[in-house]
């Protein structure tokens, strides 16, 4: 059992040129390294994650960002 619950989730992944190649509001969704059905090249991509969670008493929000290296 989890001690908190997500109330908001938004993940976005961008190419090195800033083009959004993936986005989801589903915390269980996974990026498959494709954009519009085509395999993207091996490269470094950036992600931004906005989320809110509650422990059933308090709600907190957060923002994470970083890099993802796509390997094939």
PDB file of N, CA, C, O and CB in Angstrom:
ATOM      1  N   UNK A   1       0.841  -1.184   0.000  1.00  0.00           N
ATOM      2  CA  UNK A   1       0.000   0.000   0.000  1.00  0.00           C
ATOM      3  C   UNK A   1       0.887   1.248   0.000  1.00  0.00           C
ATOM      4  O   UNK A   1       1.907   1.302   0.686  1.00  0.00           O
ATOM      5  CB  UNK A   1      -0.957  -0.002   1.224  1.00  0.00           C
ATOM      6  N   UNK A   2       0.476   2.244  -0.781  1.00  0.00           N
ATOM      7  CA  UNK A   2       1.231   3.488  -0.872  1.00  0.00           C
ATOM      8  C   UNK A   2       0.800   4.450   0.230  1.00  0.00           C
ATOM      9  O   UNK A   2      -0.356   4.454   0.654  1.00  0.00           O
ATOM     10  CB  UNK A   2       1.045   4.135  -2.255  1.00  0.00           C
ATOM     11  N   UNK A   3       1.744   5.262   0.683  1.00  0.00           N
ATOM     12  CA  UNK A   3       1.414   6.240   1.712  1.00  0.00           C
ATOM     13  C   UNK A   3       1.027   7.593   1.133  1.00  0.00           C
ATOM     14  O   UNK A   3       0.793   8.545   1.877  1.00  0.00           O
ATOM     15  CB  UNK A   3       2.579   6.409   2.650  1.00  0.00           C
ATOM     16  N   UNK A   4       0.958   7.685  -0.211  1.00  0.00           N
ATOM     17  CA  UNK A   4       0.503   8.917  -0.842  1.00  0.00           C
ATOM     18  C   UNK A   4      -0.174   8.571  -2.168  1.00  0.00           C
ATOM     19  O   UNK A   4      -0.044   7.458  -2.676  1.00  0.00           O
ATOM     20  CB  UNK A   4       1.690   9.906  -1.062  1.00  0.00           C
ATOM     21  N   UNK A   5      -0.892   9.542  -2.712  1.00  0.00           N
ATOM     22  CA  UNK A   5      -1.607   9.351  -3.964  1.00  0.00           C
ATOM     23  C   UNK A   5      -1.307  10.527  -4.891  1.00  0.00           C
ATOM     24  O   UNK A   5      -1.355  11.683  -4.470  1.00  0.00           O
ATOM     25  CB  UNK A   5      -3.137   9.211  -3.717  1.00  0.00           C
ATOM     26  N   UNK A   6      -0.999  10.229  -6.152  1.00  0.00           N
ATOM     27  CA  UNK A   6      -0.805  11.291  -7.127  1.00  0.00           C
ATOM     28  C   UNK A   6      -2.151  11.916  -7.462  1.00  0.00           C
ATOM     29  O   UNK A   6      -3.121  11.210  -7.735  1.00  0.00           O
ATOM     30  CB  UNK A   6      -0.114  10.754  -8.402  1.00  0.00           C
ATOM     31  N   UNK A   7      -2.204  13.237  -7.439  1.00  0.00           N
ATOM     32  CA  UNK A   7      -3.417  13.941  -7.817  1.00  0.00           C
ATOM     33  C   UNK A   7      -3.247  14.675  -9.142  1.00  0.00           C
ATOM     34  O   UNK A   7      -4.227  15.084  -9.764  1.00  0.00           O
ATOM     35  CB  UNK A   7      -3.816  14.918  -6.727  1.00  0.00           C
ATOM     36  N   UNK A   8      -1.991  14.840  -9.570  1.00  0.00           N
ATOM     37  CA  UNK A   8      -1.688  15.474 -10.847  1.00  0.00           C
ATOM     38  C   UNK A   8      -0.350  14.928 -11.319  1.00  0.00           C
ATOM     39  O   UNK A   8       0.574  14.772 -10.521  1.00  0.00           O
ATOM     40  CB  UNK A   8      -1.658  17.041 -10.728  1.00  0.00           C
ATOM     41  N   UNK A   9      -0.240  14.636 -12.615  1.00  0.00           N
ATOM     42  CA  UNK A   9       0.987  14.087 -13.177  1.00  0.00           C
ATOM     43  C   UNK A   9       1.072  14.517 -14.624  1.00  0.00           C
ATOM     44  O   UNK A   9       0.139  14.302 -15.397  1.00  0.00           O
ATOM     45  CB  UNK A   9       1.036  12.536 -13.049  1.00  0.00           C
ATOM     46  N   UNK A  10       2.189  15.126 -14.996  1.00  0.00           N
ATOM     47  CA  UNK A  10       2.391  15.535 -16.385  1.00  0.00           C
ATOM     48  C   UNK A  10       3.869  15.375 -16.733  1.00  0.00           C
ATOM     49  O   UNK A  10       4.723  16.085 -16.203  1.00  0.00           O
ATOM     50  CB  UNK A  10       1.920  17.008 -16.615  1.00  0.00           C
ATOM     51  N   UNK A  11       4.157  14.437 -17.627  1.00  0.00           N
ATOM     52  CA  UNK A  11       5.520  14.160 -18.073  1.00  0.00           C
ATOM     53  C   UNK A  11       5.645  14.572 -19.534  1.00  0.00           C
ATOM     54  O   UNK A  11       4.804  14.230 -20.366  1.00  0.00           O
ATOM     55  CB  UNK A  11       5.885  12.651 -17.885  1.00  0.00           C
ATOM     56  N   UNK A  12       6.710  15.315 -19.830  1.00  0.00           N
ATOM     57  CA  UNK A  12       6.992  15.730 -21.206  1.00  0.00           C
ATOM     58  C   UNK A  12       8.456  15.427 -21.511  1.00  0.00           C
ATOM     59  O   UNK A  12       9.336  15.652 -20.681  1.00  0.00           O
ATOM     60  CB  UNK A  12       6.679  17.253 -21.418  1.00  0.00           C
ATOM     61  N   UNK A  13       8.700  14.912 -22.714  1.00  0.00           N
ATOM     62  CA  UNK A  13      10.060  14.614 -23.163  1.00  0.00           C
ATOM     63  C   UNK A  13      10.321  15.408 -24.432  1.00  0.00           C
ATOM     64  O   UNK A  13       9.475  15.484 -25.323  1.00  0.00           O
ATOM     65  CB  UNK A  13      10.264  13.079 -23.406  1.00  0.00           C
ATOM     66  N   UNK A  14      11.526  16.005 -24.498  1.00  0.00           N
ATOM     67  CA  UNK A  14      11.896  16.894 -25.597  1.00  0.00           C
ATOM     68  C   UNK A  14      13.194  16.447 -26.253  1.00  0.00           C
ATOM     69  O   UNK A  14      14.072  15.882 -25.601  1.00  0.00           O
ATOM     70  CB  UNK A  14      12.031  18.332 -25.097  1.00  0.00           C
ATOM     71  N   UNK A  15      13.304  16.709 -27.563  1.00  0.00           N
ATOM     72  CA  UNK A  15      14.566  16.497 -28.276  1.00  0.00           C
ATOM     73  C   UNK A  15      15.550  17.587 -27.853  1.00  0.00           C
ATOM     74  O   UNK A  15      15.184  18.536 -27.160  1.00  0.00           O
ATOM     75  CB  UNK A  15      14.350  16.507 -29.832  1.00  0.00           C
ATOM     76  N   UNK A  16      16.782  17.440 -28.274  1.00  0.00           N
ATOM     77  CA  UNK A  16      17.783  18.452 -27.923  1.00  0.00           C
ATOM     78  C   UNK A  16      17.485  19.815 -28.548  1.00  0.00           C
ATOM     79  O   UNK A  16      18.049  20.827 -28.133  1.00  0.00           O
ATOM     80  CB  UNK A  16      19.160  17.987 -28.357  1.00  0.00           C
ATOM     81  N   UNK A  17      16.592  19.841 -29.552  1.00  0.00           N
ATOM     82  CA  UNK A  17      16.211  21.095 -30.194  1.00  0.00           C
ATOM     83  C   UNK A  17      14.919  21.665 -29.630  1.00  0.00           C
ATOM     84  O   UNK A  17      14.400  22.662 -30.134  1.00  0.00           O
ATOM     85  CB  UNK A  17      16.068  20.890 -31.683  1.00  0.00           C
ATOM     86  N   UNK A  18      14.399  21.028 -28.578  1.00  0.00           N
ATOM     87  CA  UNK A  18      13.222  21.555 -27.911  1.00  0.00           C
ATOM     88  C   UNK A  18      11.892  21.066 -28.449  1.00  0.00           C
ATOM     89  O   UNK A  18      10.845  21.536 -28.004  1.00  0.00           O
ATOM     90  CB  UNK A  18      13.247  23.005 -27.985  1.00  0.00           C
ATOM     91  N   UNK A  19      11.902  20.137 -29.393  1.00  0.00           N
ATOM     92  CA  UNK A  19      10.641  19.605 -29.919  1.00  0.00           C
ATOM     93  C   UNK A  19      10.090  18.566 -28.947  1.00  0.00           C
ATOM     94  O   UNK A  19      10.798  17.638 -28.556  1.00  0.00           O
ATOM     95  CB  UNK A  19      10.843  18.982 -31.334  1.00  0.00           C
ATOM     96  N   UNK A  20       8.839  18.721 -28.563  1.00  0.00           N
ATOM     97  CA  UNK A  20       8.205  17.746 -27.685  1.00  0.00           C
ATOM     98  C   UNK A  20       7.989  16.452 -28.464  1.00  0.00           C
ATOM     99  O   UNK A  20       7.334  16.452 -29.506  1.00  0.00           O
ATOM    100  CB  UNK A  20       6.858  18.289 -27.121  1.00  0.00           C
ATOM    101  N   UNK A  21       8.545  15.341 -27.954  1.00  0.00           N
ATOM    102  CA  UNK A  21       8.427  14.059 -28.638  1.00  0.00           C
ATOM    103  C   UNK A  21       7.544  13.075 -27.881  1.00  0.00           C
ATOM    104  O   UNK A  21       7.197  12.019 -28.410  1.00  0.00           O
ATOM    105  CB  UNK A  21       9.796  13.460 -28.844  1.00  0.00           C
ATOM    106  N   UNK A  22       7.179  13.412 -26.651  1.00  0.00           N
ATOM    107  CA  UNK A  22       6.302  12.536 -25.862  1.00  0.00           C
ATOM    108  C   UNK A  22       5.699  13.348 -24.734  1.00  0.00           C
ATOM    109  O   UNK A  22       6.364  14.200 -24.144  1.00  0.00           O
ATOM    110  CB  UNK A  22       7.079  11.301 -25.301  1.00  0.00           C
ATOM    111  N   UNK A  23       4.423  13.079 -24.434  1.00  0.00           N
ATOM    112  CA  UNK A  23       3.797  13.673 -23.249  1.00  0.00           C
ATOM    113  C   UNK A  23       2.713  12.729 -22.763  1.00  0.00           C
ATOM    114  O   UNK A  23       2.098  12.009 -23.549  1.00  0.00           O
ATOM    115  CB  UNK A  23       3.207  15.092 -23.560  1.00  0.00           C
ATOM    116  N   UNK A  24       2.491  12.742 -21.469  1.00  0.00           N
ATOM    117  CA  UNK A  24       1.456  11.907 -20.880  1.00  0.00           C
ATOM    118  C   UNK A  24       1.025  12.478 -19.536  1.00  0.00           C
ATOM    119  O   UNK A  24       1.784  13.170 -18.857  1.00  0.00           O
ATOM    120  CB  UNK A  24       1.951  10.461 -20.719  1.00  0.00           C
ATOM    121  N   UNK A  25      -0.199  12.171 -19.180  1.00  0.00           N
ATOM    122  CA  UNK A  25      -0.701  12.467 -17.841  1.00  0.00           C
ATOM    123  C   UNK A  25      -0.971  11.168 -17.085  1.00  0.00           C
ATOM    124  O   UNK A  25      -1.517  11.182 -15.981  1.00  0.00           O
ATOM    125  CB  UNK A  25      -1.984  13.327 -17.917  1.00  0.00           C
ATOM    126  N   UNK A  26      -0.584  10.051 -17.690  1.00  0.00           N
ATOM    127  CA  UNK A  26      -0.770   8.727 -17.093  1.00  0.00           C
ATOM    128  C   UNK A  26       0.543   8.274 -16.457  1.00  0.00           C
ATOM    129  O   UNK A  26       1.510   8.026 -17.177  1.00  0.00           O
ATOM    130  CB  UNK A  26      -1.253   7.696 -18.161  1.00  0.00           C
ATOM    131  N   UNK A  27       0.607   8.157 -15.127  1.00  0.00           N
ATOM    132  CA  UNK A  27       1.861   7.768 -14.475  1.00  0.00           C
ATOM    133  C   UNK A  27       2.337   6.362 -14.844  1.00  0.00           C
ATOM    134  O   UNK A  27       3.496   6.027 -14.599  1.00  0.00           O
ATOM    135  CB  UNK A  27       1.699   7.857 -12.985  1.00  0.00           C
ATOM    136  N   UNK A  28       1.474   5.540 -15.423  1.00  0.00           N
ATOM    137  CA  UNK A  28       1.858   4.187 -15.833  1.00  0.00           C
ATOM    138  C   UNK A  28       2.311   4.107 -17.289  1.00  0.00           C
ATOM    139  O   UNK A  28       2.771   3.054 -17.731  1.00  0.00           O
ATOM    140  CB  UNK A  28       0.702   3.243 -15.617  1.00  0.00           C
ATOM    141  N   UNK A  29       2.190   5.196 -18.036  1.00  0.00           N
ATOM    142  CA  UNK A  29       2.585   5.210 -19.455  1.00  0.00           C
ATOM    143  C   UNK A  29       4.102   5.202 -19.569  1.00  0.00           C
ATOM    144  O   UNK A  29       4.807   5.756 -18.725  1.00  0.00           O
ATOM    145  CB  UNK A  29       1.996   6.450 -20.186  1.00  0.00           C
ATOM    146  N   UNK A  30       4.585   4.571 -20.615  1.00  0.00           N
ATOM    147  CA  UNK A  30       6.018   4.487 -20.875  1.00  0.00           C
ATOM    148  C   UNK A  30       6.320   5.008 -22.271  1.00  0.00           C
ATOM    149  O   UNK A  30       5.551   4.785 -23.206  1.00  0.00           O
ATOM    150  CB  UNK A  30       6.523   3.037 -20.719  1.00  0.00           C
ATOM    151  N   UNK A  31       7.450   5.709 -22.405  1.00  0.00           N
ATOM    152  CA  UNK A  31       7.901   6.181 -23.709  1.00  0.00           C
ATOM    153  C   UNK A  31       8.659   5.049 -24.386  1.00  0.00           C
ATOM    154  O   UNK A  31       9.527   4.429 -23.770  1.00  0.00           O
ATOM    155  CB  UNK A  31       8.794   7.458 -23.577  1.00  0.00           C
ATOM    156  N   UNK A  32       8.344   4.776 -25.637  1.00  0.00           N
ATOM    157  CA  UNK A  32       8.985   3.685 -26.367  1.00  0.00           C
ATOM    158  C   UNK A  32      10.098   4.161 -27.301  1.00  0.00           C
ATOM    159  O   UNK A  32      10.586   3.384 -28.121  1.00  0.00           O
ATOM    160  CB  UNK A  32       7.951   2.932 -27.163  1.00  0.00           C
ATOM    161  N   UNK A  33      10.502   5.419 -27.187  1.00  0.00           N
ATOM    162  CA  UNK A  33      11.580   5.934 -28.025  1.00  0.00           C
ATOM    163  C   UNK A  33      11.142   6.298 -29.433  1.00  0.00           C
ATOM    164  O   UNK A  33      11.972   6.480 -30.323  1.00  0.00           O
ATOM    165  CB  UNK A  33      12.674   4.930 -28.099  1.00  0.00           C
ATOM    166  N   UNK A  34       9.836   6.403 -29.631  1.00  0.00           N
ATOM    167  CA  UNK A  34       9.298   6.739 -30.949  1.00  0.00           C
ATOM    168  C   UNK A  34       8.609   8.095 -30.912  1.00  0.00           C
ATOM    169  O   UNK A  34       8.191   8.576 -29.859  1.00  0.00           O
ATOM    170  CB  UNK A  34       8.316   5.656 -31.427  1.00  0.00           C
ATOM    171  N   UNK A  35       8.505   8.693 -32.083  1.00  0.00           N
ATOM    172  CA  UNK A  35       7.757   9.933 -32.265  1.00  0.00           C
ATOM    173  C   UNK A  35       7.001   9.797 -33.570  1.00  0.00           C
ATOM    174  O   UNK A  35       7.604   9.577 -34.621  1.00  0.00           O
ATOM    175  CB  UNK A  35       8.697  11.200 -32.266  1.00  0.00           C
ATOM    176  N   UNK A  36       5.696   9.927 -33.511  1.00  0.00           N
ATOM    177  CA  UNK A  36       4.803   9.753 -34.659  1.00  0.00           C
ATOM    178  C   UNK A  36       5.087   8.408 -35.350  1.00  0.00           C
ATOM    179  O   UNK A  36       5.138   8.326 -36.577  1.00  0.00           O
ATOM    180  CB  UNK A  36       4.973  10.929 -35.667  1.00  0.00           C
ATOM    181  N   UNK A  37       5.266   7.373 -34.548  1.00  0.00           N
ATOM    182  CA  UNK A  37       5.439   6.022 -35.064  1.00  0.00           C
ATOM    183  C   UNK A  37       6.828   5.674 -35.574  1.00  0.00           C
ATOM    184  O   UNK A  37       7.065   4.534 -35.975  1.00  0.00           O
ATOM    185  CB  UNK A  37       4.489   5.810 -36.139  1.00  0.00           C
ATOM    186  N   UNK A  38       7.739   6.616 -35.569  1.00  0.00           N
ATOM    187  CA  UNK A  38       9.098   6.392 -36.075  1.00  0.00           C
ATOM    188  C   UNK A  38      10.094   6.343 -34.921  1.00  0.00           C
ATOM    189  O   UNK A  38       9.993   7.111 -33.964  1.00  0.00           O
ATOM    190  CB  UNK A  38       9.497   7.498 -37.079  1.00  0.00           C
ATOM    191  N   UNK A  39      11.071   5.414 -35.028  1.00  0.00           N
ATOM    192  CA  UNK A  39      12.140   5.348 -34.029  1.00  0.00           C
ATOM    193  C   UNK A  39      12.953   6.634 -34.057  1.00  0.00           C
ATOM    194  O   UNK A  39      13.360   7.096 -35.123  1.00  0.00           O
ATOM    195  CB  UNK A  39      13.056   4.126 -34.279  1.00  0.00           C
ATOM    196  N   UNK A  40      13.185   7.202 -32.899  1.00  0.00           N
ATOM    197  CA  UNK A  40      14.047   8.372 -32.803  1.00  0.00           C
ATOM    198  C   UNK A  40      15.498   7.910 -32.715  1.00  0.00           C
ATOM    199  O   UNK A  40      15.766   6.782 -32.301  1.00  0.00           O
ATOM    200  CB  UNK A  40      13.667   9.249 -31.574  1.00  0.00           C
ATOM    201  N   UNK A  41      16.437   8.774 -33.103  1.00  0.00           N
ATOM    202  CA  UNK A  41      17.842   8.383 -33.077  1.00  0.00           C
ATOM    203  C   UNK A  41      18.387   8.306 -31.643  1.00  0.00           C
ATOM    204  O   UNK A  41      17.858   8.914 -30.713  1.00  0.00           O
ATOM    205  CB  UNK A  41      18.671   9.369 -33.898  1.00  0.00           C
ATOM    206  N   UNK A  42      19.457   7.537 -31.514  1.00  0.00           N
ATOM    207  CA  UNK A  42      20.193   7.509 -30.254  1.00  0.00           C
ATOM    208  C   UNK A  42      20.633   8.940 -29.976  1.00  0.00           C
ATOM    209  O   UNK A  42      21.250   9.582 -30.826  1.00  0.00           O
ATOM    210  CB  UNK A  42      21.429   6.516 -30.311  1.00  0.00           C
ATOM    211  N   UNK A  43      20.316   9.434 -28.796  1.00  0.00           N
ATOM    212  CA  UNK A  43      20.621  10.826 -28.468  1.00  0.00           C
ATOM    213  C   UNK A  43      20.271  11.059 -27.003  1.00  0.00           C
ATOM    214  O   UNK A  43      19.786  10.160 -26.315  1.00  0.00           O
ATOM    215  CB  UNK A  43      19.838  11.818 -29.399  1.00  0.00           C
ATOM    216  N   UNK A  44      20.520  12.257 -26.548  1.00  0.00           N
ATOM    217  CA  UNK A  44      20.132  12.671 -25.206  1.00  0.00           C
ATOM    218  C   UNK A  44      18.879  13.520 -25.333  1.00  0.00           C
ATOM    219  O   UNK A  44      18.839  14.462 -26.124  1.00  0.00           O
ATOM    220  CB  UNK A  44      21.283  13.457 -24.485  1.00  0.00           C
ATOM    221  N   UNK A  45      17.860  13.188 -24.560  1.00  0.00           N
ATOM    222  CA  UNK A  45      16.587  13.896 -24.537  1.00  0.00           C
ATOM    223  C   UNK A  45      16.394  14.457 -23.142  1.00  0.00           C
ATOM    224  O   UNK A  45      16.973  13.952 -22.180  1.00  0.00           O
ATOM    225  CB  UNK A  45      15.400  12.963 -24.941  1.00  0.00           C
ATOM    226  N   UNK A  46      15.588  15.492 -23.028  1.00  0.00           N
ATOM    227  CA  UNK A  46      15.316  16.070 -21.714  1.00  0.00           C
ATOM    228  C   UNK A  46      13.878  15.759 -21.310  1.00  0.00           C
ATOM    229  O   UNK A  46      13.002  15.569 -22.153  1.00  0.00           O
ATOM    230  CB  UNK A  46      15.565  17.604 -21.721  1.00  0.00           C
ATOM    231  N   UNK A  47      13.663  15.714 -20.015  1.00  0.00           N
ATOM    232  CA  UNK A  47      12.297  15.500 -19.524  1.00  0.00           C
ATOM    233  C   UNK A  47      11.954  16.559 -18.492  1.00  0.00           C
ATOM    234  O   UNK A  47      12.826  17.119 -17.828  1.00  0.00           O
ATOM    235  CB  UNK A  47      12.139  14.083 -18.917  1.00  0.00           C
ATOM    236  N   UNK A  48      10.664  16.814 -18.377  1.00  0.00           N
ATOM    237  CA  UNK A  48      10.103  17.677 -17.335  1.00  0.00           C
ATOM    238  C   UNK A  48       8.909  16.943 -16.748  1.00  0.00           C
ATOM    239  O   UNK A  48       8.038  16.466 -17.475  1.00  0.00           O
ATOM    240  CB  UNK A  48       9.689  19.098 -17.902  1.00  0.00           C
ATOM    241  N   UNK A  49       8.878  16.861 -15.441  1.00  0.00           N
ATOM    242  CA  UNK A  49       7.788  16.184 -14.739  1.00  0.00           C
ATOM    243  C   UNK A  49       7.203  17.127 -13.707  1.00  0.00           C
ATOM    244  O   UNK A  49       7.892  17.568 -12.788  1.00  0.00           O
ATOM    245  CB  UNK A  49       8.277  14.873 -14.069  1.00  0.00           C
ATOM    246  N   UNK A  50       5.928  17.430 -13.867  1.00  0.00           N
ATOM    247  CA  UNK A  50       5.169  18.203 -12.882  1.00  0.00           C
ATOM    248  C   UNK A  50       4.237  17.221 -12.190  1.00  0.00           C
ATOM    249  O   UNK A  50       3.587  16.408 -12.847  1.00  0.00           O
ATOM    250  CB  UNK A  50       4.367  19.402 -13.551  1.00  0.00           C
ATOM    251  N   UNK A  51       4.170  17.294 -10.877  1.00  0.00           N
ATOM    252  CA  UNK A  51       3.288  16.377 -10.155  1.00  0.00           C
ATOM    253  C   UNK A  51       2.752  17.026  -8.886  1.00  0.00           C
ATOM    254  O   UNK A  51       3.335  17.967  -8.347  1.00  0.00           O
ATOM    255  CB  UNK A  51       4.028  15.078  -9.812  1.00  0.00           C
ATOM    256  N   UNK A  52       1.652  16.506  -8.439  1.00  0.00           N
ATOM    257  CA  UNK A  52       1.088  16.847  -7.130  1.00  0.00           C
ATOM    258  C   UNK A  52       0.718  15.533  -6.467  1.00  0.00           C
ATOM    259  O   UNK A  52       0.276  14.594  -7.129  1.00  0.00           O
ATOM    260  CB  UNK A  52      -0.167  17.817  -7.250  1.00  0.00           C
ATOM    261  N   UNK A  53       0.900  15.474  -5.170  1.00  0.00           N
ATOM    262  CA  UNK A  53       0.556  14.263  -4.431  1.00  0.00           C
ATOM    263  C   UNK A  53      -0.036  14.645  -3.091  1.00  0.00           C
ATOM    264  O   UNK A  53       0.202  15.735  -2.571  1.00  0.00           O
ATOM    265  CB  UNK A  53       1.791  13.355  -4.240  1.00  0.00           C
ATOM    266  N   UNK A  54      -0.810  13.730  -2.546  1.00  0.00           N
ATOM    267  CA  UNK A  54      -1.409  13.960  -1.242  1.00  0.00           C
ATOM    268  C   UNK A  54      -1.167  12.740  -0.365  1.00  0.00           C
ATOM    269  O   UNK A  54      -1.176  11.602  -0.835  1.00  0.00           O
ATOM    270  CB  UNK A  54      -2.925  14.261  -1.369  1.00  0.00           C
ATOM    271  N   UNK A  55      -0.953  12.998   0.896  1.00  0.00           N
ATOM    272  CA  UNK A  55      -0.858  11.899   1.864  1.00  0.00           C
ATOM    273  C   UNK A  55      -2.170  11.797   2.635  1.00  0.00           C
ATOM    274  O   UNK A  55      -2.217  11.261   3.743  1.00  0.00           O
ATOM    275  CB  UNK A  55       0.341  12.113   2.843  1.00  0.00           C
ATOM    276  N   UNK A  56      -3.226  12.317   2.032  1.00  0.00           N
ATOM    277  CA  UNK A  56      -4.587  12.338   2.572  1.00  0.00           C
ATOM    278  C   UNK A  56      -4.767  13.368   3.678  1.00  0.00           C
ATOM    279  O   UNK A  56      -5.843  13.473   4.265  1.00  0.00           O
ATOM    280  CB  UNK A  56      -4.954  10.970   3.095  1.00  0.00           C
ATOM    281  N   UNK A  57      -3.708  14.132   3.964  1.00  0.00           N
ATOM    282  CA  UNK A  57      -3.799  15.252   4.897  1.00  0.00           C
ATOM    283  C   UNK A  57      -3.266  16.510   4.212  1.00  0.00           C
ATOM    284  O   UNK A  57      -3.910  17.559   4.228  1.00  0.00           O
ATOM    285  CB  UNK A  57      -3.006  14.954   6.212  1.00  0.00           C
ATOM    286  N   UNK A  58      -2.098  16.391   3.619  1.00  0.00           N
ATOM    287  CA  UNK A  58      -1.435  17.517   2.964  1.00  0.00           C
ATOM    288  C   UNK A  58      -1.211  17.215   1.492  1.00  0.00           C
ATOM    289  O   UNK A  58      -0.977  16.070   1.108  1.00  0.00           O
ATOM    290  CB  UNK A  58      -0.099  17.837   3.651  1.00  0.00           C
ATOM    291  N   UNK A  59      -1.285  18.261   0.671  1.00  0.00           N
ATOM    292  CA  UNK A  59      -0.970  18.109  -0.748  1.00  0.00           C
ATOM    293  C   UNK A  59       0.309  18.881  -1.038  1.00  0.00           C
ATOM    294  O   UNK A  59       0.467  20.022  -0.602  1.00  0.00           O
ATOM    295  CB  UNK A  59      -2.147  18.610  -1.652  1.00  0.00           C
ATOM    296  N   UNK A  60       1.219  18.255  -1.773  1.00  0.00           N
ATOM    297  CA  UNK A  60       2.463  18.905  -2.168  1.00  0.00           C
ATOM    298  C   UNK A  60       2.620  18.769  -3.678  1.00  0.00           C
ATOM    299  O   UNK A  60       2.112  17.830  -4.291  1.00  0.00           O
ATOM    300  CB  UNK A  60       3.688  18.287  -1.417  1.00  0.00           C
ATOM    301  N   UNK A  61       3.335  19.729  -4.262  1.00  0.00           N
ATOM    302  CA  UNK A  61       3.598  19.725  -5.695  1.00  0.00           C
ATOM    303  C   UNK A  61       5.098  19.715  -5.907  1.00  0.00           C
ATOM    304  O   UNK A  61       5.869  20.137  -5.046  1.00  0.00           O
ATOM    305  CB  UNK A  61       2.946  20.949  -6.396  1.00  0.00           C
ATOM    306  N   UNK A  62       5.495  19.226  -7.066  1.00  0.00           N
ATOM    307  CA  UNK A  62       6.915  19.193  -7.372  1.00  0.00           C
ATOM    308  C   UNK A  62       7.167  19.297  -8.857  1.00  0.00           C
ATOM    309  O   UNK A  62       6.266  19.148  -9.681  1.00  0.00           O
ATOM    310  CB  UNK A  62       7.537  17.935  -6.834  1.00  0.00           C
ATOM    311  N   UNK A  63       8.418  19.557  -9.171  1.00  0.00           N
ATOM    312  CA  UNK A  63       8.869  19.681 -10.549  1.00  0.00           C
ATOM    313  C   UNK A  63      10.249  19.052 -10.641  1.00  0.00           C
ATOM    314  O   UNK A  63      11.158  19.413  -9.893  1.00  0.00           O
ATOM    315  CB  UNK A  63       8.891  21.175 -11.018  1.00  0.00           C
ATOM    316  N   UNK A  64      10.397  18.118 -11.555  1.00  0.00           N
ATOM    317  CA  UNK A  64      11.686  17.474 -11.794  1.00  0.00           C
ATOM    318  C   UNK A  64      12.048  17.656 -13.257  1.00  0.00           C
ATOM    319  O   UNK A  64      11.170  17.708 -14.119  1.00  0.00           O
ATOM    320  CB  UNK A  64      11.649  15.962 -11.410  1.00  0.00           C
ATOM    321  N   UNK A  65      13.335  17.751 -13.535  1.00  0.00           N
ATOM    322  CA  UNK A  65      13.802  17.781 -14.914  1.00  0.00           C
ATOM    323  C   UNK A  65      15.179  17.145 -14.969  1.00  0.00           C
ATOM    324  O   UNK A  65      15.927  17.130 -13.991  1.00  0.00           O
ATOM    325  CB  UNK A  65      13.835  19.235 -15.469  1.00  0.00           C
ATOM    326  N   UNK A  66      15.485  16.626 -16.134  1.00  0.00           N
ATOM    327  CA  UNK A  66      16.770  15.965 -16.282  1.00  0.00           C
ATOM    328  C   UNK A  66      16.925  15.446 -17.699  1.00  0.00           C
ATOM    329  O   UNK A  66      16.213  15.859 -18.614  1.00  0.00           O
ATOM    330  CB  UNK A  66      16.916  14.823 -15.270  1.00  0.00           C
ATOM    331  N   UNK A  67      17.866  14.535 -17.858  1.00  0.00           N
ATOM    332  CA  UNK A  67      18.182  13.983 -19.171  1.00  0.00           C
ATOM    333  C   UNK A  67      17.896  12.492 -19.219  1.00  0.00           C
ATOM    334  O   UNK A  67      17.984  11.781 -18.218  1.00  0.00           O
ATOM    335  CB  UNK A  67      19.642  14.249 -19.524  1.00  0.00           C
ATOM    336  N   UNK A  68      17.553  12.048 -20.413  1.00  0.00           N
ATOM    337  CA  UNK A  68      17.359  10.626 -20.707  1.00  0.00           C
ATOM    338  C   UNK A  68      18.242  10.323 -21.917  1.00  0.00           C
ATOM    339  O   UNK A  68      18.182  11.035 -22.919  1.00  0.00           O
ATOM    340  CB  UNK A  68      15.821  10.271 -20.986  1.00  0.00           C
ATOM    341  N   UNK A  69      19.046   9.289 -21.834  1.00  0.00           N
ATOM    342  CA  UNK A  69      19.838   8.868 -22.984  1.00  0.00           C
ATOM    343  C   UNK A  69      19.129   7.696 -23.631  1.00  0.00           C
ATOM    344  O   UNK A  69      18.945   6.648 -23.013  1.00  0.00           O
ATOM    345  CB  UNK A  69      21.300   8.489 -22.573  1.00  0.00           C
ATOM    346  N   UNK A  70      18.732   7.882 -24.884  1.00  0.00           N
ATOM    347  CA  UNK A  70      18.060   6.826 -25.635  1.00  0.00           C
ATOM    348  C   UNK A  70      19.111   5.970 -26.316  1.00  0.00           C
ATOM    349  O   UNK A  70      19.896   6.466 -27.125  1.00  0.00           O
ATOM    350  CB  UNK A  70      17.065   7.416 -26.677  1.00  0.00           C
ATOM    351  N   UNK A  71      19.129   4.692 -25.991  1.00  0.00           N
ATOM    352  CA  UNK A  71      20.067   3.738 -26.589  1.00  0.00           C
ATOM    353  C   UNK A  71      19.270   2.683 -27.334  1.00  0.00           C
ATOM    354  O   UNK A  71      18.145   2.367 -26.948  1.00  0.00           O
ATOM    355  CB  UNK A  71      20.984   3.080 -25.507  1.00  0.00           C
ATOM    356  N   UNK A  72      19.826   2.152 -28.369  1.00  0.00           N
ATOM    357  CA  UNK A  72      19.174   1.073 -29.137  1.00  0.00           C
ATOM    358  C   UNK A  72      20.111  -0.110 -29.226  1.00  0.00           C
ATOM    359  O   UNK A  72      19.765  -1.127 -29.828  1.00  0.00           O
ATOM    360  CB  UNK A  72      18.772   1.552 -30.564  1.00  0.00           C
TER     361      UNK A  72
END
